[in-house]
Amino acid sequence: MLAPFVPGDWVENPLQPDWGPGQVQSAIGARVTVNFLHAGKRLINTDQVVLRPAKPPED
């Protein structure tokens, strides 16, 4: 299975909206490492959580 996201993509976790947007650091299969603005780096299994594309935060 190909990863749905690539490093540099911005995503959000609809189950954790308070985490804010996050930037994908790596994506290998269903394992996507995301650095969220308000939650830090998290490893997400996209077989269990459907990440949504997000706009990058404004500076």
All heavy atoms as TSV, in Angstrom:
chain	resi	resn	atom	element	x	y	z
A	1	MET	N	N	0.835	-1.182	0.000
A	1	MET	CA	C	0.000	0.000	0.000
A	1	MET	C	C	0.877	1.241	0.000
A	1	MET	O	O	1.806	1.349	0.775
A	1	MET	CB	C	-0.900	-0.020	1.229
A	1	MET	CG	C	-1.682	1.234	1.433
A	1	MET	SD	S	-2.694	1.058	2.918
A	1	MET	CE	C	-3.104	2.752	3.148
A	2	LEU	N	N	0.572	2.199	-0.837
A	2	LEU	CA	C	1.316	3.440	-0.880
A	2	LEU	C	C	0.816	4.392	0.197
A	2	LEU	O	O	-0.374	4.415	0.513
A	2	LEU	CB	C	1.167	4.105	-2.247
A	2	LEU	CG	C	1.783	3.366	-3.421
A	2	LEU	CD1	C	1.455	4.096	-4.726
A	2	LEU	CD2	C	3.281	3.234	-3.256
A	3	ALA	N	N	1.731	5.153	0.750
A	3	ALA	CA	C	1.341	6.143	1.754
A	3	ALA	C	C	0.485	7.221	1.094
A	3	ALA	O	O	0.803	7.680	0.004
A	3	ALA	CB	C	2.585	6.745	2.381
A	4	PRO	N	N	-0.583	7.639	1.759
A	4	PRO	CA	C	-1.454	8.656	1.172
A	4	PRO	C	C	-0.851	10.061	1.244
A	4	PRO	O	O	-1.321	10.962	0.577
A	4	PRO	CB	C	-2.718	8.567	2.015
A	4	PRO	CG	C	-2.260	8.011	3.322
A	4	PRO	CD	C	-1.088	7.119	3.001
A	5	PHE	N	N	0.176	10.238	2.047
A	5	PHE	CA	C	0.800	11.550	2.212
A	5	PHE	C	C	2.304	11.431	2.024
A	5	PHE	O	O	2.876	10.362	2.168
A	5	PHE	CB	C	0.511	12.099	3.615
A	5	PHE	CG	C	-0.957	12.283	3.873
A	5	PHE	CD1	C	-1.660	11.389	4.659
A	5	PHE	CD2	C	-1.640	13.354	3.323
A	5	PHE	CE1	C	-3.010	11.548	4.901
A	5	PHE	CE2	C	-2.994	13.522	3.551
A	5	PHE	CZ	C	-3.676	12.632	4.338
A	6	VAL	N	N	2.920	12.555	1.716
A	6	VAL	CA	C	4.380	12.602	1.554
A	6	VAL	C	C	4.927	13.671	2.488
A	6	VAL	O	O	4.201	14.592	2.889
A	6	VAL	CB	C	4.782	12.905	0.086
A	6	VAL	CG1	C	4.334	11.791	-0.840
A	6	VAL	CG2	C	4.235	14.235	-0.377
A	7	PRO	N	N	6.219	13.567	2.852
A	7	PRO	CA	C	6.803	14.580	3.720
A	7	PRO	C	C	6.582	15.986	3.164
A	7	PRO	O	O	6.710	16.229	1.967
A	7	PRO	CB	C	8.283	14.205	3.742
A	7	PRO	CG	C	8.280	12.719	3.535
A	7	PRO	CD	C	7.157	12.484	2.546
A	8	GLY	N	N	6.212	16.883	4.070
A	8	GLY	CA	C	5.934	18.258	3.691
A	8	GLY	C	C	4.455	18.564	3.592
A	8	GLY	O	O	4.052	19.724	3.684
A	9	ASP	N	N	3.624	17.528	3.407
A	9	ASP	CA	C	2.173	17.739	3.364
A	9	ASP	C	C	1.687	18.222	4.726
A	9	ASP	O	O	2.225	17.837	5.769
A	9	ASP	CB	C	1.430	16.437	3.039
A	9	ASP	CG	C	1.527	16.026	1.585
A	9	ASP	OD1	O	2.015	16.820	0.751
A	9	ASP	OD2	O	1.116	14.884	1.286
A	10	TRP	N	N	0.642	19.038	4.720
A	10	TRP	CA	C	-0.015	19.480	5.949
A	10	TRP	C	C	-1.309	18.706	6.105
A	10	TRP	O	O	-2.060	18.545	5.151
A	10	TRP	CB	C	-0.284	20.976	5.908
A	10	TRP	CG	C	0.968	21.757	6.148
A	10	TRP	CD1	C	1.838	22.196	5.205
A	10	TRP	CD2	C	1.498	22.149	7.405
A	10	TRP	NE1	N	2.894	22.843	5.805
A	10	TRP	CE2	C	2.703	22.834	7.162
A	10	TRP	CE3	C	1.084	21.988	8.724
A	10	TRP	CZ2	C	3.486	23.356	8.186
A	10	TRP	CZ3	C	1.868	22.513	9.732
A	10	TRP	CH2	C	3.051	23.190	9.469
A	11	VAL	N	N	-1.553	18.210	7.327
A	11	VAL	CA	C	-2.728	17.388	7.613
A	11	VAL	C	C	-3.330	17.805	8.952
A	11	VAL	O	O	-2.725	18.550	9.720
A	11	VAL	CB	C	-2.367	15.885	7.665
A	11	VAL	CG1	C	-1.855	15.397	6.316
A	11	VAL	CG2	C	-1.359	15.589	8.756
A	12	GLU	N	N	-4.526	17.283	9.209
A	12	GLU	CA	C	-5.139	17.425	10.524
A	12	GLU	C	C	-5.778	16.101	10.906
A	12	GLU	O	O	-6.159	15.313	10.041
A	12	GLU	CB	C	-6.169	18.546	10.542
A	12	GLU	CG	C	-7.330	18.350	9.601
A	12	GLU	CD	C	-8.267	19.546	9.554
A	12	GLU	OE1	O	-7.924	20.600	10.115
A	12	GLU	OE2	O	-9.325	19.413	8.953
A	13	ASN	N	N	-5.839	15.861	12.208
A	13	ASN	CA	C	-6.460	14.651	12.728
A	13	ASN	C	C	-7.862	15.030	13.200
A	13	ASN	O	O	-8.003	15.732	14.199
A	13	ASN	CB	C	-5.630	14.100	13.891
A	13	ASN	CG	C	-6.201	12.829	14.479
A	13	ASN	OD1	O	-7.352	12.494	14.245
A	13	ASN	ND2	N	-5.403	12.131	15.255
A	14	PRO	N	N	-8.904	14.599	12.493
A	14	PRO	CA	C	-10.263	14.993	12.873
A	14	PRO	C	C	-10.677	14.480	14.253
A	14	PRO	O	O	-11.599	15.025	14.850
A	14	PRO	CB	C	-11.131	14.400	11.764
A	14	PRO	CG	C	-10.312	13.342	11.137
A	14	PRO	CD	C	-8.874	13.728	11.320
A	15	LEU	N	N	-9.983	13.471	14.774
A	15	LEU	CA	C	-10.292	12.962	16.108
A	15	LEU	C	C	-9.631	13.790	17.205
A	15	LEU	O	O	-9.989	13.651	18.379
A	15	LEU	CB	C	-9.848	11.498	16.231
A	15	LEU	CG	C	-10.466	10.518	15.234
A	15	LEU	CD1	C	-9.905	9.128	15.437
A	15	LEU	CD2	C	-11.979	10.526	15.355
A	16	GLN	N	N	-8.662	14.622	16.822
A	16	GLN	CA	C	-7.929	15.463	17.782
A	16	GLN	C	C	-7.794	16.881	17.233
A	16	GLN	O	O	-6.691	17.352	16.957
A	16	GLN	CB	C	-6.541	14.869	18.044
A	16	GLN	CG	C	-6.529	13.494	18.641
A	16	GLN	CD	C	-7.006	13.486	20.093
A	16	GLN	OE1	O	-7.004	14.491	20.779
A	16	GLN	NE2	N	-7.426	12.320	20.545
A	17	PRO	N	N	-8.883	17.608	17.066
A	17	PRO	CA	C	-8.799	18.939	16.448
A	17	PRO	C	C	-7.946	19.926	17.244
A	17	PRO	O	O	-7.384	20.861	16.668
A	17	PRO	CB	C	-10.254	19.394	16.359
A	17	PRO	CG	C	-10.983	18.559	17.350
A	17	PRO	CD	C	-10.245	17.253	17.449
A	18	ASP	N	N	-7.829	19.717	18.563
A	18	ASP	CA	C	-7.029	20.623	19.375
A	18	ASP	C	C	-5.526	20.497	19.099
A	18	ASP	O	O	-4.745	21.342	19.525
A	18	ASP	CB	C	-7.318	20.412	20.868
A	18	ASP	CG	C	-7.111	18.979	21.309
A	18	ASP	OD1	O	-7.515	18.062	20.563
A	18	ASP	OD2	O	-6.540	18.769	22.400
A	19	TRP	N	N	-5.109	19.453	18.390
A	19	TRP	CA	C	-3.696	19.313	18.016
A	19	TRP	C	C	-3.300	20.343	16.970
A	19	TRP	O	O	-2.128	20.630	16.795
A	19	TRP	CB	C	-3.412	17.923	17.467
A	19	TRP	CG	C	-3.432	16.822	18.481
A	19	TRP	CD1	C	-3.725	16.930	19.812
A	19	TRP	CD2	C	-3.156	15.446	18.250
A	19	TRP	NE1	N	-3.647	15.702	20.421
A	19	TRP	CE2	C	-3.302	14.775	19.479
A	19	TRP	CE3	C	-2.826	14.725	17.122
A	19	TRP	CZ2	C	-3.089	13.402	19.602
A	19	TRP	CZ3	C	-2.620	13.353	17.247
A	19	TRP	CH2	C	-2.744	12.702	18.485
A	20	GLY	N	N	-4.269	20.883	16.248
A	20	GLY	CA	C	-3.985	21.826	15.179
A	20	GLY	C	C	-3.436	21.123	13.955
A	20	GLY	O	O	-3.356	19.890	13.908
A	21	PRO	N	N	-3.030	21.897	12.951
A	21	PRO	CA	C	-2.458	21.286	11.750
A	21	PRO	C	C	-1.087	20.704	12.052
A	21	PRO	O	O	-0.412	21.126	12.999
A	21	PRO	CB	C	-2.369	22.447	10.758
A	21	PRO	CG	C	-2.324	23.662	11.606
A	21	PRO	CD	C	-3.096	23.345	12.850
A	22	GLY	N	N	-0.696	19.744	11.244
A	22	GLY	CA	C	0.614	19.126	11.412
A	22	GLY	C	C	1.270	18.877	10.076
A	22	GLY	O	O	0.585	18.674	9.066
A	23	GLN	N	N	2.587	18.895	10.078
A	23	GLN	CA	C	3.331	18.648	8.847
A	23	GLN	C	C	3.879	17.228	8.864
A	23	GLN	O	O	4.490	16.803	9.845
A	23	GLN	CB	C	4.471	19.642	8.692
A	23	GLN	CG	C	5.113	19.585	7.326
A	23	GLN	CD	C	6.087	20.719	7.103
A	23	GLN	OE1	O	6.772	21.140	8.014
A	23	GLN	NE2	N	6.133	21.213	5.880
A	24	VAL	N	N	3.633	16.515	7.778
A	24	VAL	CA	C	4.110	15.134	7.651
A	24	VAL	C	C	5.640	15.135	7.596
A	24	VAL	O	O	6.245	15.855	6.807
A	24	VAL	CB	C	3.520	14.466	6.380
A	24	VAL	CG1	C	4.128	13.093	6.160
A	24	VAL	CG2	C	2.003	14.384	6.481
A	25	GLN	N	N	6.251	14.327	8.458
A	25	GLN	CA	C	7.695	14.187	8.502
A	25	GLN	C	C	8.155	12.971	7.692
A	25	GLN	O	O	9.180	13.020	7.034
A	25	GLN	CB	C	8.170	14.036	9.955
A	25	GLN	CG	C	7.724	15.179	10.848
A	25	GLN	CD	C	8.321	16.495	10.427
A	25	GLN	OE1	O	9.536	16.653	10.406
A	25	GLN	NE2	N	7.473	17.439	10.088
A	26	SER	N	N	7.383	11.885	7.790
A	26	SER	CA	C	7.680	10.683	7.013
A	26	SER	C	C	6.399	9.882	6.847
A	26	SER	O	O	5.462	10.020	7.630
A	26	SER	CB	C	8.758	9.826	7.700
A	26	SER	OG	O	8.263	9.291	8.914
A	27	ALA	N	N	6.374	9.064	5.807
A	27	ALA	CA	C	5.206	8.222	5.539
A	27	ALA	C	C	5.696	6.920	4.930
A	27	ALA	O	O	6.266	6.915	3.845
A	27	ALA	CB	C	4.244	8.924	4.595
A	28	ILE	N	N	5.486	5.825	5.671
A	28	ILE	CA	C	5.875	4.497	5.207
A	28	ILE	C	C	4.661	3.596	5.364
A	28	ILE	O	O	4.267	3.263	6.486
A	28	ILE	CB	C	7.075	3.947	6.008
A	28	ILE	CG1	C	8.266	4.897	5.885
A	28	ILE	CG2	C	7.424	2.548	5.533
A	28	ILE	CD1	C	9.419	4.574	6.807
A	29	GLY	N	N	4.052	3.265	4.255
A	29	GLY	CA	C	2.829	2.476	4.306
A	29	GLY	C	C	1.760	3.241	5.054
A	29	GLY	O	O	1.514	4.411	4.771
A	30	ALA	N	N	1.157	2.598	6.041
A	30	ALA	CA	C	0.090	3.228	6.812
A	30	ALA	C	C	0.631	4.037	7.997
A	30	ALA	O	O	-0.137	4.660	8.713
A	30	ALA	CB	C	-0.870	2.165	7.325
A	31	ARG	N	N	1.959	4.032	8.193
A	31	ARG	CA	C	2.547	4.758	9.327
A	31	ARG	C	C	3.024	6.133	8.865
A	31	ARG	O	O	3.925	6.246	8.040
A	31	ARG	CB	C	3.709	3.971	9.920
A	31	ARG	CG	C	3.246	2.685	10.523
A	31	ARG	CD	C	4.417	1.854	10.999
A	31	ARG	NE	N	3.970	1.037	12.096
A	31	ARG	CZ	C	4.625	0.874	13.225
A	31	ARG	NH1	N	5.796	1.436	13.399
A	31	ARG	NH2	N	4.126	0.138	14.174
A	32	VAL	N	N	2.396	7.154	9.431
A	32	VAL	CA	C	2.719	8.523	9.054
A	32	VAL	C	C	3.148	9.275	10.313
A	32	VAL	O	O	2.395	9.327	11.293
A	32	VAL	CB	C	1.497	9.218	8.402
A	32	VAL	CG1	C	1.827	10.642	8.017
A	32	VAL	CG2	C	1.027	8.424	7.180
A	33	THR	N	N	4.350	9.814	10.299
A	33	THR	CA	C	4.834	10.628	11.407
A	33	THR	C	C	4.521	12.081	11.087
A	33	THR	O	O	4.896	12.590	10.035
A	33	THR	CB	C	6.344	10.446	11.621
A	33	THR	OG1	O	6.611	9.061	11.868
A	33	THR	CG2	C	6.839	11.269	12.797
A	34	VAL	N	N	3.807	12.721	12.015
A	34	VAL	CA	C	3.347	14.095	11.813
A	34	VAL	C	C	3.804	14.948	12.993
A	34	VAL	O	O	3.682	14.538	14.146
A	34	VAL	CB	C	1.804	14.144	11.707
A	34	VAL	CG1	C	1.325	15.561	11.455
A	34	VAL	CG2	C	1.301	13.208	10.611
A	35	ASN	N	N	4.303	16.140	12.705
A	35	ASN	CA	C	4.660	17.099	13.745
A	35	ASN	C	C	3.527	18.120	13.841
A	35	ASN	O	O	3.432	19.034	13.033
A	35	ASN	CB	C	5.993	17.770	13.412
A	35	ASN	CG	C	6.530	18.585	14.548
A	35	ASN	OD1	O	6.081	18.450	15.683
A	35	ASN	ND2	N	7.476	19.442	14.259
A	36	PHE	N	N	2.646	17.933	14.849
A	36	PHE	CA	C	1.494	18.805	15.044
A	36	PHE	C	C	1.893	20.053	15.819
A	36	PHE	O	O	2.737	19.990	16.719
A	36	PHE	CB	C	0.376	18.063	15.787
A	36	PHE	CG	C	-0.289	16.986	14.977
A	36	PHE	CD1	C	0.105	15.665	15.097
A	36	PHE	CD2	C	-1.305	17.296	14.089
A	36	PHE	CE1	C	-0.505	14.669	14.352
A	36	PHE	CE2	C	-1.923	16.311	13.333
A	36	PHE	CZ	C	-1.512	14.992	13.469
A	37	LEU	N	N	1.267	21.182	15.478
A	37	LEU	CA	C	1.603	22.450	16.115
A	37	LEU	C	C	1.416	22.422	17.631
A	37	LEU	O	O	2.227	22.979	18.366
A	37	LEU	CB	C	0.760	23.579	15.521
A	37	LEU	CG	C	1.127	24.026	14.114
A	37	LEU	CD1	C	0.230	25.173	13.678
A	37	LEU	CD2	C	2.572	24.449	14.032
A	38	HIS	N	N	0.347	21.791	18.107
A	38	HIS	CA	C	0.031	21.834	19.533
A	38	HIS	C	C	0.177	20.481	20.231
A	38	HIS	O	O	-0.210	20.360	21.401
A	38	HIS	CB	C	-1.385	22.364	19.737
A	38	HIS	CG	C	-1.610	23.700	19.110
A	38	HIS	ND1	N	-0.962	24.848	19.509
A	38	HIS	CD2	C	-2.393	24.069	18.071
A	38	HIS	CE1	C	-1.343	25.867	18.766
A	38	HIS	NE2	N	-2.215	25.414	17.869
A	39	ALA	N	N	0.724	19.489	19.549
A	39	ALA	CA	C	0.860	18.163	20.168
A	39	ALA	C	C	2.224	17.541	19.902
A	39	ALA	O	O	2.495	16.444	20.388
A	39	ALA	CB	C	-0.242	17.232	19.673
A	40	GLY	N	N	3.057	18.204	19.123
A	40	GLY	CA	C	4.372	17.651	18.834
A	40	GLY	C	C	4.312	16.505	17.838
A	40	GLY	O	O	3.333	16.326	17.111
A	41	LYS	N	N	5.371	15.715	17.847
A	41	LYS	CA	C	5.505	14.630	16.869
A	41	LYS	C	C	4.688	13.418	17.305
A	41	LYS	O	O	4.796	12.964	18.447
A	41	LYS	CB	C	6.978	14.246	16.725
A	41	LYS	CG	C	7.261	13.408	15.505
A	41	LYS	CD	C	8.739	13.174	15.332
A	41	LYS	CE	C	9.372	14.433	14.783
A	41	LYS	NZ	N	10.764	14.225	14.369
A	42	ARG	N	N	3.879	12.918	16.374
A	42	ARG	CA	C	3.026	11.751	16.640
A	42	ARG	C	C	3.113	10.773	15.478
A	42	ARG	O	O	3.169	11.184	14.325
A	42	ARG	CB	C	1.558	12.163	16.797
A	42	ARG	CG	C	1.291	13.180	17.867
A	42	ARG	CD	C	1.488	12.573	19.247
A	42	ARG	NE	N	1.317	13.578	20.271
A	42	ARG	CZ	C	0.537	13.440	21.326
A	42	ARG	NH1	N	-0.161	12.343	21.492
A	42	ARG	NH2	N	0.460	14.400	22.209
A	43	LEU	N	N	3.112	9.486	15.804
A	43	LEU	CA	C	3.070	8.432	14.790
A	43	LEU	C	C	1.616	8.011	14.637
A	43	LEU	O	O	0.979	7.569	15.596
A	43	LEU	CB	C	3.928	7.240	15.202
A	43	LEU	CG	C	3.920	6.046	14.256
A	43	LEU	CD1	C	4.451	6.436	12.879
A	43	LEU	CD2	C	4.740	4.911	14.840
A	44	ILE	N	N	1.083	8.185	13.441
A	44	ILE	CA	C	-0.324	7.899	13.163
A	44	ILE	C	C	-0.425	6.693	12.241
A	44	ILE	O	O	0.264	6.622	11.221
A	44	ILE	CB	C	-1.001	9.109	12.469
A	44	ILE	CG1	C	-0.809	10.399	13.271
A	44	ILE	CG2	C	-2.462	8.821	12.182
A	44	ILE	CD1	C	-1.502	10.435	14.600
A	45	ASN	N	N	-1.290	5.753	12.595
A	45	ASN	CA	C	-1.581	4.611	11.735
A	45	ASN	C	C	-2.820	4.984	10.922
A	45	ASN	O	O	-3.926	5.060	11.464
A	45	ASN	CB	C	-1.840	3.362	12.579
A	45	ASN	CG	C	-2.114	2.149	11.740
A	45	ASN	OD1	O	-2.487	2.238	10.576
A	45	ASN	ND2	N	-1.936	0.986	12.334
A	46	THR	N	N	-2.627	5.239	9.630
A	46	THR	CA	C	-3.744	5.688	8.797
A	46	THR	C	C	-4.747	4.569	8.491
A	46	THR	O	O	-5.778	4.833	7.877
A	46	THR	CB	C	-3.245	6.337	7.491
A	46	THR	OG1	O	-2.437	5.416	6.775
A	46	THR	CG2	C	-2.459	7.605	7.789
A	47	ASP	N	N	-4.458	3.342	8.924
A	47	ASP	CA	C	-5.474	2.287	8.851
A	47	ASP	C	C	-6.513	2.493	9.957
A	47	ASP	O	O	-7.621	1.969	9.879
A	47	ASP	CB	C	-4.842	0.900	9.001
A	47	ASP	CG	C	-4.086	0.462	7.760
A	47	ASP	OD1	O	-4.351	1.007	6.663
A	47	ASP	OD2	O	-3.212	-0.420	7.894
A	48	GLN	N	N	-6.142	3.257	11.007
A	48	GLN	CA	C	-7.036	3.489	12.136
A	48	GLN	C	C	-7.559	4.917	12.209
A	48	GLN	O	O	-8.642	5.149	12.744
A	48	GLN	CB	C	-6.319	3.142	13.442
A	48	GLN	CG	C	-5.926	1.689	13.525
A	48	GLN	CD	C	-5.161	1.377	14.794
A	48	GLN	OE1	O	-4.775	2.257	15.541
A	48	GLN	NE2	N	-4.942	0.096	15.036
A	49	VAL	N	N	-6.781	5.870	11.710
A	49	VAL	CA	C	-7.164	7.282	11.751
A	49	VAL	C	C	-7.058	7.850	10.341
A	49	VAL	O	O	-6.017	7.727	9.698
A	49	VAL	CB	C	-6.245	8.084	12.696
A	49	VAL	CG1	C	-6.601	9.556	12.673
A	49	VAL	CG2	C	-6.308	7.531	14.112
A	50	VAL	N	N	-8.122	8.473	9.867
A	50	VAL	CA	C	-8.121	9.072	8.535
A	50	VAL	C	C	-7.700	10.536	8.670
A	50	VAL	O	O	-8.471	11.368	9.152
A	50	VAL	CB	C	-9.511	8.962	7.870
A	50	VAL	CG1	C	-9.492	9.624	6.498
A	50	VAL	CG2	C	-9.925	7.503	7.751
A	51	LEU	N	N	-6.458	10.814	8.289
A	51	LEU	CA	C	-5.979	12.187	8.311
A	51	LEU	C	C	-6.579	12.947	7.141
A	51	LEU	O	O	-6.778	12.380	6.063
A	51	LEU	CB	C	-4.447	12.216	8.221
A	51	LEU	CG	C	-3.688	11.579	9.378
A	51	LEU	CD1	C	-2.205	11.529	9.056
A	51	LEU	CD2	C	-3.942	12.351	10.662
A	52	ARG	N	N	-6.831	14.225	7.358
A	52	ARG	CA	C	-7.374	15.065	6.281
A	52	ARG	C	C	-6.328	16.089	5.876
A	52	ARG	O	O	-5.581	16.602	6.739
A	52	ARG	CB	C	-8.608	15.827	6.776
A	52	ARG	CG	C	-9.750	14.926	7.122
A	52	ARG	CD	C	-11.013	15.709	7.385
A	52	ARG	NE	N	-10.830	16.639	8.504
A	52	ARG	CZ	C	-11.789	16.998	9.346
A	52	ARG	NH1	N	-12.992	16.519	9.201
A	52	ARG	NH2	N	-11.555	17.847	10.310
A	53	PRO	N	N	-6.269	16.399	4.591
A	53	PRO	CA	C	-5.362	17.488	4.164
A	53	PRO	C	C	-5.756	18.783	4.865
A	53	PRO	O	O	-6.927	19.020	5.148
A	53	PRO	CB	C	-5.600	17.584	2.663
A	53	PRO	CG	C	-6.194	16.266	2.269
A	53	PRO	CD	C	-6.965	15.801	3.466
A	54	ALA	N	N	-4.749	19.605	5.165
A	54	ALA	CA	C	-4.990	20.874	5.841
A	54	ALA	C	C	-4.155	21.967	5.192
A	54	ALA	O	O	-3.148	21.683	4.527
A	54	ALA	CB	C	-4.637	20.767	7.325
A	55	LYS	N	N	-4.571	23.200	5.406
A	55	LYS	CA	C	-3.788	24.327	4.925
A	55	LYS	C	C	-2.648	24.582	5.907
A	55	LYS	O	O	-2.821	24.404	7.116
A	55	LYS	CB	C	-4.661	25.573	4.838
A	55	LYS	CG	C	-5.723	25.476	3.774
A	55	LYS	CD	C	-6.498	26.758	3.699
A	55	LYS	CE	C	-7.565	26.642	2.612
A	55	LYS	NZ	N	-8.352	27.857	2.498
A	56	PRO	N	N	-1.495	25.011	5.402
A	56	PRO	CA	C	-0.407	25.350	6.322
A	56	PRO	C	C	-0.818	26.523	7.211
A	56	PRO	O	O	-1.612	27.372	6.806
A	56	PRO	CB	C	0.745	25.766	5.391
A	56	PRO	CG	C	0.316	25.451	4.022
A	56	PRO	CD	C	-1.147	25.194	4.024
A	57	PRO	N	N	-0.310	26.560	8.441
A	57	PRO	CA	C	-0.656	27.682	9.322
A	57	PRO	C	C	-0.071	28.985	8.796
A	57	PRO	O	O	0.968	28.981	8.117
A	57	PRO	CB	C	-0.026	27.284	10.655
A	57	PRO	CG	C	1.056	26.338	10.290
A	57	PRO	CD	C	0.608	25.630	9.054
A	58	GLU	N	N	-0.725	30.067	9.121
A	58	GLU	CA	C	-0.218	31.371	8.719
A	58	GLU	C	C	0.849	31.797	9.720
A	58	GLU	O	O	0.745	31.495	10.903
A	58	GLU	CB	C	-1.363	32.377	8.677
A	58	GLU	CG	C	-2.457	31.895	7.742
A	58	GLU	CD	C	-3.181	33.033	7.080
A	58	GLU	OE1	O	-2.833	34.190	7.326
A	58	GLU	OE2	O	-4.097	32.727	6.312
A	59	ASP	N	N	1.863	32.477	9.239
A	59	ASP	CA	C	2.959	32.912	10.112
A	59	ASP	C	C	2.527	33.948	11.096
A	59	ASP	O	O	1.697	34.676	11.071
A	59	ASP	CB	C	4.130	33.458	9.287
A	59	ASP	CG	C	4.792	32.318	8.511
A	59	ASP	OD1	O	4.703	31.180	8.947
A	59	ASP	OD2	O	5.403	32.608	7.469
